[in-house]
Amino acid sequence: MRIVSWNINSVRLRIESVARLVAELSPDILCLQEIKVTDAAYPQSAFTEMGFTDHAVFGQKGYHGVSIHSRLPISRAHRKHWCGREDSRHIWVTLASGLEVHNFYVPAGGDEPDPEKNEKFAHKLAFLDAMADWFKKRKGERPAVLVGDLNVAPLETDVWSHKKLAKVITHTPAEISRLDNIMTAGGWIDAVREFVPPEDKIFSWWSYRAADWKAANKGRRLDHIWVTPHLRAALQGAHIAEPVRGWPRPSDHAPVVLDLNT
């Protein structure tokens, strides 16, 4: 089974890139974040043409939104609102096999890493805290995969410069400790770091602001795929498809790819 997760930054704007991705990577399950479209306007017919027989969408006009497309039967789909808001940031499905797949788009958090001065950062921290509490209650229920743009780069090697970004949102101690809490609460395993040593730099996001993103390579690993311990023995590979960042009219994120022996 191959699972691909990608912050697409508008699914309608980049539907041709999605089709290319599907043709080149052949995912069995495709999870998208920041689809930026309501369910009613979602371009589902394009995904049907790509061969996806089942899907679940949780969209929002112009903002946020996540979707899951599967070539395998989905037995149940669920949506969840977080922190008392109706943002479309979390959807999960249970496959007919019993495997759960969670797709998240965690709030970015704004620019000022002070929750008392920046409501967006306070919301992000509260969201991460709520995730830890929720997964602690559900730990061990069934095999599961968690994917998405979690908007946190936890390791020093997940950013281009730990020294320069230690006080920048996505790499602050407050965010990193909370992401660690989520991993502990759910017993999650960082699938990419099972195959890429923690001392090696690896990124999934590069700002649009760089004239030449590849030459500057000032990236961050904000996009993740985690698995429960049930699936550790099934891990066959995990990587970030960095070349996709260089496609025409790109998202500022590259997809993350997971291969499981099921």
Secondary structure, DSSP 4 states (H G I P E B T S, - for coil): -EEEEEE-S-TTTTHHHHHHHHHHH--SEEEEE---S-GGG--HHHHHHTT--EEEEE--TTS--EEEEESSPEEEEEE---TT-----EEEEEETTS-EEEEEE-----S---TTT-HHHHHHHHHHHHHHHHHHHHTTSS-EEEEEE-----SGGGBS-HHHHTTSTTSSHHHHHHHHHHHHHHT-EETGGGTS-TTS---SEE-TTSTTHHHH--EE--EEEEE-GGGGGGEEEEEE-GGGGGSSS--SB--EEEEE--
